[in-house]
Amino acid sequence: MTKNTYNLSLNQVTLAAPDMKASIAFYQNLGLTLIVDSVPRYARLEFPDTNSGEPATLSLHEVNDDWQANMGWPLIYFEVDDIDVYIKEKQLIPIAPPITQSYLWREADILDPAGNKIRIYQAGKNRRYPPWRVS
């Protein structure tokens, strides 16, 4: 077993949401807390705290024809402490080089053997506490 020197963890899954308000209400009813509210385009909810450390999050993204045509669903996020080191150590070939997004996460997408998209990223404190957090 390889030692995890980069703290790889499943952080979040992003789901398509054709009716954002209905989706938010559904997941809040299940017990998740809304932490990013950029409706109608995007929302992020946090699972209740667990004994395992940082709670995972679930993102909802508005679906439109352009975005849906270029995106596989669901989109799975794997968080690491240093994306560049991780990609190099694992000899991954990203679809495009890692970039820092406007929402302050550094990301690169890879494909698994079946063509499922996995987003490798580093966010640090901005994962749970971005400047626009609502709660």
C-alpha positions in Angstrom: 0.0 0.0 0.0 1.4 3.4 -1.0 1.6 6.0 1.7 -0.7 9.0 1.1 1.7 11.9 1.2 -0.7 14.3 -0.5 -3.8 13.7 1.6 -6.0 12.4 -1.2 -9.7 12.5 -0.3 -13.1 12.3 -1.9 -14.4 15.7 -1.3 -17.5 16.3 -3.3 -19.7 15.2 -6.1 -21.4 17.8 -8.4 -24.8 17.0 -9.7 -26.8 18.6 -12.5 -29.8 20.6 -11.3 -32.4 21.6 -13.9 -34.5 23.1 -11.0 -32.0 24.5 -8.6 -34.5 25.7 -5.9 -36.2 22.3 -5.8 -32.8 20.5 -5.6 -31.6 22.8 -2.8 -34.8 22.2 -0.8 -34.5 18.5 -1.3 -31.0 18.2 0.0 -31.6 20.6 2.9 -34.5 18.4 3.9 -32.1 15.4 3.9 -30.0 17.4 6.5 -27.4 19.2 4.4 -26.5 22.8 5.1 -26.4 25.4 2.3 -22.9 27.0 2.4 -22.6 28.6 -1.1 -25.6 30.2 -2.7 -25.0 31.4 -6.2 -28.4 30.5 -7.5 -29.5 30.1 -10.2 -26.0 28.9 -11.5 -24.5 27.1 -8.5 -25.0 26.0 -4.9 -22.9 23.9 -2.5 -24.2 22.1 0.5 -22.3 20.5 3.4 -23.0 17.2 5.0 -23.4 17.1 8.8 -20.2 17.0 10.8 -18.8 13.5 11.3 -16.0 12.1 13.4 -13.9 11.5 10.3 -12.8 15.2 10.0 -13.8 17.7 7.4 -17.3 17.2 6.2 -17.9 16.4 2.5 -19.9 18.7 0.3 -22.4 18.2 -2.5 -22.5 20.8 -5.3 -25.4 21.5 -7.6 -24.8 23.1 -11.0 -27.4 24.7 -13.2 -28.0 22.7 -16.4 -28.3 24.3 -19.7 -27.7 23.0 -23.2 -24.1 24.4 -23.6 -22.9 23.3 -20.1 -24.6 19.9 -20.2 -23.1 19.1 -23.6 -19.6 19.6 -22.3 -19.9 17.9 -18.9 -20.2 14.3 -17.8 -22.4 13.8 -14.8 -21.8 13.3 -12.0 -18.5 15.1 -11.6 -16.4 13.7 -8.8 -13.8 15.8 -6.9 -10.7 14.4 -5.3 -8.9 16.9 -3.1 -5.1 16.9 -2.6 -2.8 19.3 -0.7 -0.6 20.0 -3.8 -2.1 19.2 -7.2 1.2 19.7 -9.1 3.1 17.2 -6.9 0.2 14.7 -7.0 -0.1 14.8 -10.8 3.7 14.4 -11.2 4.0 11.6 -8.6 1.1 9.6 -10.1 2.2 10.3 -13.7 -1.2 11.5 -14.6 -2.0 13.2 -17.9 -4.7 15.9 -17.3 -7.0 16.9 -20.1 -5.5 20.4 -19.7 -2.8 21.7 -17.3 -3.9 22.7 -13.8 -5.4 26.2 -13.6 -6.5 28.4 -10.7 -10.2 29.1 -11.1 -12.1 32.3 -10.2 -13.6 30.5 -7.2 -10.0 30.1 -5.8 -9.5 26.4 -6.5 -6.6 25.0 -8.5 -8.0 22.2 -10.7 -7.2 19.7 -13.4 -9.4 17.0 -14.9 -8.5 13.5 -15.7 -10.4 10.6 -17.2 -10.7 7.1 -15.8 -10.5 4.1 -18.1 -14.2 4.2 -18.7 -14.2 7.9 -19.6 -15.6 9.2 -16.3 -14.3 12.7 -15.4 -12.5 13.2 -12.1 -11.5 16.6 -11.1 -8.3 16.7 -9.0 -8.0 19.9 -7.1 -6.6 21.8 -4.2 -8.6 24.5 -2.4 -7.3 24.8 1.1 -9.5 26.9 3.4 -11.5 28.1 0.3 -13.2 24.7 0.0 -15.3 25.2 3.1 -14.8 28.9 3.9 -14.7 30.8 0.6 -15.1 34.6 1.0 -18.7 34.2 -0.2 -19.8 31.5 2.3 -23.4 32.1 3.5 -23.3 30.3 6.9 
